[in-house]
């Protein structure tokens, strides 16, 4: 019988987690996507989506990284205006109803519980029949408008045309 002393690498393997193995999940720690007709979000504490997907009624989608999300504003009468800054500036105007209403009387909503905490995975335009079915019981997304800008003047012009309540000094 030989007493083999552990090598430096053996000691490190005992201390450092295996890079290939996922950390063990505890009960209630599983990431899961929960959704309503208007948006989907991650429920859990570990993983955050790297981006948010905007799904348009025509089948097209646009993704923006959460790292690009800058200031955003919510005006119940006008909608939700998100500003993403990357190679250009992108404004996303989301119109609908009950955008800040919690789902199932819980803590998650599109605004403070979802986007502010970077938990929203996707937001989608809903068909008129879906909007009518939801009624006042939850959030609905009537439209998503996307603008791409290389100047502040172009942003202001777009806002004046599409959402004047969000112009500086108008709120």
N, CA, C and O of each residue as an XYZ file, in Angstrom:
684
protein
N       0.842     -1.180      0.000
C       0.000      0.000      0.000
C       0.884      1.238      0.000
O       1.779      1.373      0.835
N       0.631      2.132     -0.931
C       1.434      3.353     -0.979
C       0.551      4.528     -0.582
O      -0.606      4.643     -0.987
N       1.136      5.376      0.211
C       0.434      6.610      0.594
C       0.841      7.684     -0.381
O       1.924      8.261     -0.282
N      -0.032      7.943     -1.315
C       0.240      8.955     -2.324
C      -0.280     10.287     -1.837
O      -1.464     10.428     -1.529
N       0.598     11.256     -1.768
C       0.190     12.589     -1.343
C      -0.541     13.271     -2.489
O      -0.180     13.105     -3.654
N      -1.584     14.049     -2.146
C      -2.295     14.756     -3.210
C      -1.400     15.830     -3.831
O      -0.644     16.520     -3.146
N      -1.515     15.937     -5.118
C      -0.745     16.964     -5.824
C      -1.457     18.308     -5.694
O      -2.581     18.400     -5.200
N      -0.775     19.325     -6.147
C      -1.350     20.665     -6.153
C      -2.640     20.668     -6.980
O      -3.630     21.279     -6.579
N      -2.633     20.004     -8.104
C      -3.810     19.944     -8.971
C      -4.949     19.180     -8.306
O      -6.113     19.546     -8.468
N      -4.632     18.123     -7.559
C      -5.671     17.394     -6.825
C      -6.338     18.289     -5.786
O      -7.559     18.275     -5.631
N      -5.517     19.073     -5.073
C      -6.081     19.984     -4.073
C      -6.963     21.045     -4.728
O      -8.020     21.387     -4.198
N      -6.528     21.573     -5.889
C      -7.331     22.567     -6.589
C      -8.657     21.976     -7.048
O      -9.694     22.630     -6.937
N      -8.640     20.753     -7.562
C      -9.874     20.102     -7.988
C     -10.847     19.949     -6.828
O     -12.061     20.001     -7.026
N     -10.336     19.766     -5.642
C     -11.183     19.646     -4.466
C     -11.778     20.972     -4.026
O     -12.815     21.007     -3.364
N     -11.117     22.063     -4.395
C     -11.574     23.397     -3.983
C     -12.435     24.043     -5.051
O     -13.507     24.569     -4.753
N     -11.970     24.007     -6.306
C     -12.653     24.692     -7.401
C     -13.737     23.803     -7.986
O     -13.560     22.590     -8.101
N     -14.857     24.407     -8.356
C     -15.911     23.597     -8.987
C     -15.482     23.154    -10.373
O     -14.701     23.828    -11.045
N     -15.997     22.029    -10.783
C     -15.738     21.522    -12.122
C     -16.407     22.450    -13.122
O     -17.619     22.652    -13.061
N     -15.639     23.014    -14.037
C     -16.170     23.988    -14.991
C     -17.233     23.367    -15.890
O     -18.118     24.069    -16.381
N     -17.152     22.048    -16.110
C     -18.107     21.391    -16.999
C     -19.425     21.068    -16.302
O     -20.463     20.939    -16.950
N     -19.375     20.940    -14.992
C     -20.581     20.551    -14.265
C     -21.379     21.783    -13.849
O     -20.817     22.781    -13.397
N     -22.673     21.697    -14.006
C     -23.543     22.791    -13.561
C     -23.667     22.727    -12.048
O     -23.661     21.634    -11.481
N     -23.781     23.865    -11.383
C     -23.939     23.830     -9.933
C     -25.224     23.100     -9.566
O     -26.218     23.179    -10.287
N     -25.199     22.399     -8.459
C     -26.410     21.670     -8.092
C     -27.546     22.641     -7.812
O     -27.350     23.696     -7.210
N     -28.720     22.269     -8.257
C     -29.897     23.119     -8.057
C     -30.599     22.697     -6.792
O     -30.750     21.510     -6.502
N     -31.023     23.694     -6.045
C     -31.788     23.445     -4.834
C     -33.266     23.464     -5.205
O     -33.648     24.007     -6.242
N     -34.072     22.882     -4.370
C     -35.503     22.885     -4.625
C     -36.007     24.328     -4.668
O     -35.649     25.135     -3.810
N     -36.820     24.652     -5.645
C     -37.343     26.002     -5.800
C     -36.375     26.942     -6.493
O     -36.662     28.128     -6.652
N     -35.217     26.412     -6.909
C     -34.177     27.233     -7.518
C     -34.183     27.112     -9.041
O     -33.411     27.786     -9.723
N     -35.039     26.265     -9.564
C     -35.040     26.020    -11.005
C     -35.517     27.252    -11.765
O     -36.479     27.914    -11.374
N     -34.819     27.538    -12.859
C     -35.220     28.636    -13.722
C     -36.366     28.139    -14.588
O     -36.307     27.044    -15.149
N     -37.379     28.929    -14.688
C     -38.462     28.570    -15.580
C     -39.015     29.836    -16.192
O     -39.039     30.901    -15.576
N     -39.456     29.683    -17.422
C     -40.072     30.816    -18.103
C     -41.563     30.764    -17.859
O     -42.220     29.758    -18.128
N     -42.087     31.862    -17.345
C     -43.507     32.016    -17.105
C     -43.991     33.057    -18.107
O     -43.261     33.998    -18.417
N     -45.197     32.904    -18.610
C     -45.666     33.881    -19.585
C     -47.155     34.122    -19.456
O     -47.916     33.298    -18.948
N     -47.528     35.278    -19.935
C     -48.929     35.594    -20.147
C     -49.007     35.883    -21.648
O     -48.016     35.667    -22.346
N     -50.097     36.345    -22.158
C     -50.184     36.603    -23.591
C     -49.275     37.724    -24.061
O     -48.879     37.752    -25.226
N     -48.934     38.660    -23.160
C     -48.189     39.851    -23.535
C     -46.671     39.704    -23.425
O     -45.939     40.273    -24.235
N     -46.194     38.955    -22.443
C     -44.748     38.839    -22.236
C     -44.404     37.574    -21.472
O     -45.251     36.958    -20.827
N     -43.126     37.206    -21.566
C     -42.601     36.069    -20.832
C     -41.431     36.539    -19.985
O     -40.709     37.460    -20.367
N     -41.247     35.910    -18.842
C     -40.160     36.304    -17.956
C     -39.564     35.076    -17.283
O     -40.194     34.022    -17.204
N     -38.343     35.236    -16.803
C     -37.677     34.152    -16.086
C     -37.987     34.272    -14.604
O     -37.863     35.338    -14.001
N     -38.385     33.171    -14.052
C     -38.622     33.107    -12.618
C     -37.511     32.266    -12.023
O     -37.297     31.133    -12.454
N     -36.825     32.780    -11.077
C     -35.699     32.096    -10.455
C     -34.674     33.119    -10.041
O     -34.881     34.320    -10.215
N     -33.556     32.648     -9.487
C     -32.598     33.608     -8.960
C     -31.232     33.585     -9.635
O     -30.414     34.471     -9.386
N     -30.971     32.618    -10.464
C     -29.622     32.507    -11.023
C     -29.461     33.160    -12.392
O     -28.711     34.125    -12.540
N     -30.152     32.642    -13.376
C     -29.952     33.100    -14.748
C     -30.791     34.322    -15.064
O     -31.943     34.435    -14.646
N     -30.193     35.227    -15.805
C     -30.908     36.381    -16.332
C     -30.808     36.318    -17.845
O     -29.775     35.917    -18.380
N     -31.867     36.709    -18.542
C     -31.750     36.707    -20.003
C     -30.752     37.775    -20.426
O     -30.692     38.843    -19.817
N     -29.984     37.503    -21.441
C     -29.017     38.481    -21.924
C     -29.662     39.565    -22.757
O     -29.107     40.651    -22.926
N     -30.848     39.260    -23.279
C     -31.521     40.220    -24.144
C     -33.028     40.073    -23.999
O     -33.532     39.115    -23.413
N     -33.718     41.046    -24.548
C     -35.176     40.991    -24.591
C     -35.583     40.937    -26.059
O     -35.048     41.669    -26.891
N     -36.531     40.064    -26.363
C     -37.012     39.893    -27.728
C     -38.348     40.609    -27.881
O     -39.231     40.486    -27.033
N     -38.483     41.353    -28.965
C     -39.744     41.998    -29.302
C     -40.341     41.224    -30.470
O     -39.740     41.146    -31.541
N     -41.518     40.656    -30.262
C     -42.180     39.832    -31.271
C     -43.306     40.640    -31.900
O     -44.225     41.095    -31.219
N     -43.212     40.806    -33.206
C     -44.198     41.586    -33.937
C     -45.273     40.672    -34.518
O     -45.030     39.492    -34.774
N     -46.440     41.221    -34.719
C     -47.590     40.469    -35.228
C     -47.301     39.804    -36.568
O     -47.861     38.749    -36.864
N     -46.434     40.405    -37.381
C     -46.146     39.861    -38.717
C     -45.164     38.686    -38.693
O     -44.801     38.158    -39.745
N     -44.736     38.280    -37.502
C     -43.819     37.147    -37.378
C     -42.362     37.541    -37.223
O     -41.535     36.693    -36.889
N     -42.022     38.806    -37.457
C     -40.651     39.267    -37.275
C     -40.355     39.502    -35.799
O     -41.262     39.699    -34.990
N     -39.069     39.478    -35.466
C     -38.627     39.735    -34.095
C     -37.395     40.616    -34.118
O     -36.673     40.667    -35.113
N     -37.161     41.308    -33.015
C     -35.942     42.095    -32.814
C     -35.474     41.840    -31.386
O     -36.281     41.824    -30.456
N     -34.179     41.642    -31.216
C     -33.599     41.400    -29.907
C     -32.678     42.554    -29.552
O     -31.943     43.059    -30.401
N     -32.722     42.968    -28.293
C     -31.816     43.993    -27.795
C     -31.208     43.514    -26.490
O     -31.922     43.015    -25.620
N     -29.889     43.659    -26.341
C     -29.252     43.234    -25.100
C     -29.641     44.148    -23.937
O     -29.768     45.362    -24.096
N     -29.823     43.546    -22.781
C     -30.131     44.342    -21.590
C     -29.009     45.330    -21.283
O     -29.254     46.377    -20.686
N     -27.790     45.007    -21.684
C     -26.668     45.922    -21.480
C     -26.826     47.229    -22.238
O     -26.188     48.221    -21.889
N     -27.653     47.251    -23.256
C     -27.905     48.469    -24.030
C     -29.079     49.269    -23.476
O     -29.272     50.422    -23.862
N     -29.862     48.683    -22.585
C     -31.049     49.363    -22.074
C     -30.647     50.526    -21.174
O     -29.960     50.356    -20.167
N     -31.094     51.698    -21.569
C     -30.820     52.898    -20.797
C     -32.082     53.344    -20.090
O     -32.850     52.520    -19.594
N     -32.294     54.649    -20.043
C     -33.494     55.135    -19.362
C     -34.762     54.714    -20.096
O     -34.782     54.589    -21.321
N     -35.790     54.505    -19.338
C     -37.085     54.197    -19.926
C     -38.161     54.872    -19.106
O     -37.983     55.174    -17.926
N     -39.281     55.098    -19.762
C     -40.382     55.817    -19.124
C     -41.682     55.073    -19.340
O     -41.903     54.424    -20.363
N     -42.533     55.191    -18.336
C     -43.859     54.605    -18.422
C     -44.885     55.698    -18.177
O     -44.823     56.410    -17.175
N     -45.819     55.823    -19.089
C     -46.930     56.753    -18.976
C     -48.175     55.931    -19.321
O     -48.356     55.561    -20.481
N     -49.035     55.636    -18.341
C     -50.183     54.759    -18.602
C     -51.039     55.203    -19.791
O     -51.643     54.367    -20.462
N     -51.094     56.504    -20.056
C     -51.903     56.998    -21.173
C     -51.212     56.824    -22.517
O     -51.876     56.676    -23.543
N     -49.889     56.840    -22.516
C     -49.122     56.817    -23.764
C     -48.448     55.471    -24.022
O     -48.321     55.055    -25.173
N     -48.016     54.787    -22.962
C     -47.338     53.509    -23.121
C     -46.010     53.463    -22.392
O     -45.791     54.172    -21.410
N     -45.146     52.627    -22.886
C     -43.836     52.385    -22.301
C     -42.799     52.692    -23.365
O     -42.865     52.153    -24.470
N     -41.838     53.558    -23.043
C     -40.798     53.936    -23.992
C     -39.451     53.457    -23.455
O     -39.001     53.883    -22.392
N     -38.820     52.561    -24.214
C     -37.511     52.022    -23.853
C     -36.463     52.599    -24.786
O     -36.704     52.748    -25.984
N     -35.302     52.922    -24.240
C     -34.200     53.457    -25.054
C     -33.014     52.508    -24.946
O     -32.507     52.242    -23.857
N     -32.584     52.006    -26.093
C     -31.411     51.138    -26.170
C     -30.319     51.899    -26.909
O     -30.558     52.438    -27.990
N     -29.136     51.943    -26.338
C     -28.015     52.646    -26.976
C     -26.904     51.657    -27.253
O     -26.358     51.036    -26.341
N     -26.578     51.518    -28.531
C     -25.498     50.643    -28.960
C     -24.770     51.333    -30.087
O     -24.293     52.456    -29.922
N     -24.675     50.680    -31.232
C     -24.059     51.308    -32.397
C     -24.882     52.497    -32.876
O     -24.357     53.425    -33.491
N     -26.178     52.453    -32.587
C     -27.107     53.557    -32.847
C     -28.014     53.645    -31.626
O     -27.861     52.867    -30.684
N     -28.940     54.567    -31.634
C     -29.937     54.655    -30.573
C     -31.235     54.077    -31.124
O     -31.643     54.383    -32.245
N     -31.870     53.244    -30.324
C     -33.118     52.602    -30.704
C     -34.171     52.952    -29.661
O     -33.925     52.817    -28.462
N     -35.325     53.393    -30.101
C     -36.458     53.631    -29.220
C     -37.509     52.582    -29.510
O     -37.840     52.317    -30.666
N     -38.029     51.992    -28.454
C     -39.078     50.990    -28.574
C     -40.282     51.527    -27.813
O     -40.220     51.736    -26.601
N     -41.363     51.746    -28.524
C     -42.585     52.259    -27.941
C     -43.596     51.114    -27.864
O     -43.992     50.546    -28.882
N     -43.997     50.792    -26.651
C     -44.936     49.698    -26.410
C     -46.247     50.301    -25.940
O     -46.303     50.995    -24.925
N     -47.287     50.026    -26.689
C     -48.618     50.525    -26.321
C     -49.491     49.350    -25.936
O     -49.432     48.279    -26.540
N     -50.299     49.575    -24.922
C     -51.204     48.539    -24.459
C     -51.935     49.007    -23.225
O     -51.989     50.203    -22.939
N     -52.487     48.078    -22.505
C     -53.184     48.429    -21.274
C     -52.667     47.576    -20.124
O     -52.167     46.469    -20.323
N     -52.798     48.107    -18.939
C     -52.397     47.398    -17.713
C     -50.949     46.914    -17.757
O     -50.634     45.836    -17.251
N     -50.077     47.704    -18.358
C     -48.680     47.279    -18.502
C     -47.982     47.117    -17.158
O     -47.001     46.381    -17.050
N     -48.479     47.797    -16.140
C     -47.863     47.680    -14.819
C     -48.676     46.797    -13.868
O     -48.391     46.746    -12.672
N     -49.680     46.108    -14.394
C     -50.528     45.259    -13.550
C     -49.819     43.944    -13.238
O     -49.339     43.268    -14.148
N     -49.749     43.577    -11.951
C     -49.110     42.298    -11.587
C     -49.879     41.108    -12.152
O     -51.106     41.127    -12.249
N     -49.136     40.085    -12.516
C     -49.748     38.847    -13.004
C     -50.228     38.025    -11.818
O     -49.504     37.856    -10.838
N     -51.416     37.529    -11.907
C     -51.979     36.651    -10.875
C     -51.804     37.213     -9.467
O     -51.541     36.470     -8.521
N     -51.954     38.534     -9.337
C     -51.823     39.207     -8.040
C     -50.459     38.960     -7.395
O     -50.336     39.030     -6.173
N     -49.444     38.677     -8.195
C     -48.098     38.445     -7.685
C     -47.242     39.694     -7.773
O     -47.759     40.807     -7.873
N     -45.933     39.504     -7.735
C     -45.001     40.636     -7.753
C     -44.498     40.954     -9.154
O     -43.911     42.014     -9.371
N     -44.716     40.061    -10.098
C     -44.178     40.272    -11.443
C     -45.171     41.064    -12.286
O     -46.351     40.725    -12.387
N     -44.652     42.123    -12.884
C     -45.388     42.859    -13.902
C     -44.380     43.215    -14.989
O     -43.191     42.932    -14.840
N     -44.819     43.809    -16.042
C     -43.919     44.109    -17.152
C     -42.895     45.175    -16.765
O     -41.740     45.102    -17.183
N     -43.304     46.154    -15.980
C     -42.435     47.300    -15.703
C     -41.463     47.011    -14.560
O     -40.337     46.575    -14.803
N     -41.881     47.246    -13.327
C     -40.947     47.174    -12.197
C     -40.509     45.762    -11.841
O     -39.355     45.555    -11.467
N     -41.389     44.806    -11.946
C     -41.015     43.435    -11.613
C     -40.328     42.693    -12.745
O     -39.657     41.687    -12.515
N     -40.492     43.188    -13.975
C     -39.926     42.491    -15.128
C     -38.754     43.197    -15.754
O     -37.616     42.749    -15.611
N     -39.007     44.313    -16.460
C     -37.922     45.020    -17.156
C     -36.901     45.623    -16.194
O     -35.696     45.530    -16.426
N     -37.375     46.231    -15.131
C     -36.437     46.866    -14.195
C     -35.481     45.854    -13.588
O     -34.341     46.193    -13.269
N     -35.921     44.637    -13.428
C     -35.080     43.585    -12.850
C     -34.453     42.691    -13.918
O     -33.878     41.649    -13.603
N     -34.566     43.096    -15.170
C     -33.989     42.345    -16.309
C     -34.461     40.902    -16.345
O     -33.666     40.003    -16.619
N     -35.734     40.663    -16.074
C     -36.282     39.311    -16.064
C     -37.107     38.990    -17.311
O     -37.388     37.821    -17.576
N     -37.498     40.010    -18.081
C     -38.364     39.791    -19.236
C     -37.558     39.181    -20.385
O     -36.506     39.701    -20.756
N     -38.046     38.102    -20.933
C     -37.386     37.399    -22.036
C     -37.944     37.875    -23.376
O     -37.194     38.059    -24.335
N     -39.254     38.073    -23.438
C     -39.888     38.529    -24.680
C     -41.130     39.352    -24.369
O     -41.753     39.216    -23.316
N     -41.468     40.220    -25.335
C     -42.690     41.018    -25.309
C     -43.285     40.895    -26.707
O     -42.559     40.990    -27.696
N     -44.597     40.684    -26.801
C     -45.166     40.482    -28.128
C     -46.451     41.262    -28.338
O     -47.240     41.483    -27.419
N     -46.626     41.671    -29.593
C     -47.885     42.277    -30.007
C     -48.946     41.185    -30.002
O     -48.712     40.064    -30.454
N     -50.106     41.536    -29.485
C     -51.184     40.560    -29.381
C     -52.236     40.817    -30.457
O     -52.433     41.951    -30.892
N     -52.896     39.763    -30.869
C     -54.006     39.886    -31.813
C     -55.195     40.519    -31.094
O     -55.325     40.400    -29.876
N     -56.053     41.187    -31.847
C     -57.215     41.860    -31.253
C     -58.077     40.890    -30.450
O     -58.590     41.251    -29.391
N     -58.240     39.676    -30.937
C     -59.057     38.687    -30.214
C     -58.433     38.335    -28.865
O     -59.152     38.128    -27.887
N     -57.104     38.265    -28.805
C     -56.415     37.980    -27.538
C     -56.579     39.145    -26.560
O     -56.795     38.942    -25.365
N     -56.474     40.361    -27.085
C     -56.623     41.553    -26.249
C     -58.021     41.579    -25.638
O     -58.170     41.871    -24.452
N     -59.046     41.276    -26.436
C     -60.421     41.258    -25.940
C     -60.618     40.169    -24.901
O     -61.344     40.357    -23.925
N     -59.973     39.030    -25.112
C     -60.108     37.915    -24.174
C     -59.504     38.270    -22.817
O     -60.068     37.912    -21.783
N     -58.371     38.966    -22.804
C     -57.728     39.350    -21.550
C     -58.523     40.457    -20.859
O     -58.683     40.445    -19.638
N     -59.018     41.407    -21.645
C     -59.798     42.512    -21.076
C     -58.986     43.295    -20.064
O     -57.842     43.665    -20.327
N     -59.580     43.547    -18.906
C     -58.901     44.284    -17.840
C     -58.210     43.371    -16.834
O     -57.664     43.848    -15.838
N     -58.228     42.080    -17.080
C     -57.678     41.148    -16.098
C     -56.147     41.067    -16.110
O     -55.551     40.519    -15.182
N     -55.518     41.599    -17.139
C     -54.060     41.527    -17.201
C     -53.503     42.470    -18.242
O     -54.248     43.225    -18.865
N     -52.188     42.431    -18.435
C     -51.565     43.319    -19.415
C     -51.845     42.876    -20.840
O     -51.957     41.684    -21.128
N     -51.956     43.852    -21.720
C     -52.092     43.571    -23.143
C     -51.129     44.466    -23.909
O     -50.824     45.576    -23.473
N     -50.654     43.985    -25.043
C     -49.769     44.757    -25.912
C     -50.484     44.959    -27.237
O     -50.660     44.019    -28.012
N     -50.896     46.206    -27.490
C     -51.578     46.547    -28.733
C     -50.589     46.690    -29.880
O     -50.834     46.208    -30.986
N     -49.461     47.363    -29.608
C     -48.484     47.586    -30.675
C     -47.092     47.802    -30.086
O     -46.931     48.225    -28.942
N     -46.105     47.498    -30.907
C     -44.704     47.779    -30.593
C     -44.138     48.515    -31.796
O     -44.145     47.994    -32.911
N     -43.650     49.724    -31.567
C     -43.015     50.497    -32.629
C     -41.535     50.596    -32.317
O     -41.134     50.801    -31.171
N     -40.735     50.447    -33.355
C     -39.286     50.481    -33.209
C     -38.717     51.565    -34.100
O     -38.991     51.607    -35.299
N     -37.917     52.449    -33.500
C     -37.252     53.500    -34.260
C     -35.747     53.395    -34.088
O     -35.266     53.074    -33.002
N     -35.002     53.662    -35.151
C     -33.537     53.570    -35.175
C     -33.002     54.949    -35.547
O     -33.419     55.532    -36.548
N     -32.066     55.476    -34.730
C     -31.662     56.872    -34.904
C     -30.161     57.053    -34.810
O     -29.472     56.362    -34.060
N     -29.666     58.019    -35.606
C     -28.254     58.385    -35.512
C     -28.085     59.824    -35.024
O     -26.963     60.323    -34.941
N     -29.206     60.496    -34.697
C     -29.104     61.858    -34.162
C     -30.233     62.109    -33.171
O     -31.289     61.479    -33.229
N     -29.985     63.036    -32.271
C     -31.000     63.395    -31.295
C     -32.174     64.115    -31.967
O     -33.320     63.974    -31.538
N     -31.893     64.866    -32.994
C     -32.960     65.563    -33.724
C     -33.931     64.553    -34.344
O     -35.143     64.765    -34.324
N     -33.404     63.466    -34.887
C     -34.256     62.430    -35.476
C     -35.109     61.753    -34.400
O     -36.267     61.418    -34.652
N     -34.549     61.550    -33.205
C     -35.308     60.974    -32.098
C     -36.483     61.873    -31.719
O     -37.611     61.409    -31.554
N     -36.196     63.171    -31.585
C     -37.242     64.123    -31.202
C     -38.351     64.185    -32.263
O     -39.534     64.268    -31.933
N     -37.959     64.145    -33.512
C     -38.946     64.164    -34.603
C     -39.843     62.921    -34.527
O     -41.062     63.026    -34.666
N     -39.246     61.756    -34.308
C     -39.999     60.508    -34.202
C     -40.943     60.555    -33.007
O     -42.104     60.160    -33.110
N     -40.437     61.042    -31.863
C     -41.280     61.141    -30.672
C     -42.442     62.114    -30.890
O     -43.568     61.840    -30.473
N     -42.171     63.248    -31.542
C     -43.232     64.227    -31.801
C     -44.346     63.611    -32.633
O     -45.520     63.922    -32.436
N     -43.979     62.744    -33.556
C     -44.958     62.108    -34.431
C     -45.681     60.942    -33.747
O     -46.889     60.774    -33.920
N     -44.942     60.134    -32.969
C     -45.481     58.886    -32.437
C     -45.887     58.911    -30.966
O     -46.811     58.200    -30.572
N     -45.214     59.713    -30.153
C     -45.491     59.719    -28.711
C     -45.091     61.051    -28.095
O     -44.123     61.115    -27.337
N     -45.831     62.128    -28.412
C     -45.434     63.455    -27.946
C     -45.368     63.604    -26.417
O     -44.661     64.476    -25.913
N     -46.085     62.774    -25.696
C     -46.032     62.859    -24.231
C     -44.647     62.528    -23.681
O     -44.333     62.881    -22.545
N     -43.824     61.860    -24.469
C     -42.487     61.484    -24.010
C     -41.408     62.497    -24.404
O     -40.232     62.304    -24.093
N     -41.799     63.555    -25.075
C     -40.815     64.603    -25.409
C     -40.342     65.271    -24.127
O     -41.124     65.441    -23.191
N     -39.062     65.653    -24.075
C     -38.567     66.358    -22.886
C     -39.428     67.589    -22.598
O     -39.760     68.363    -23.496
N     -39.772     67.744    -21.344
C     -40.585     68.871    -20.936
C     -42.078     68.632    -21.068
O     -42.876     69.460    -20.627
N     -42.473     67.508    -21.670
C     -43.896     67.226    -21.875
C     -44.465     66.346    -20.755
O     -45.682     66.229    -20.616
N     -43.602     65.741    -19.973
C     -44.104     64.843    -18.933
C     -44.250     65.535    -17.617
O     -44.663     64.915    -16.637
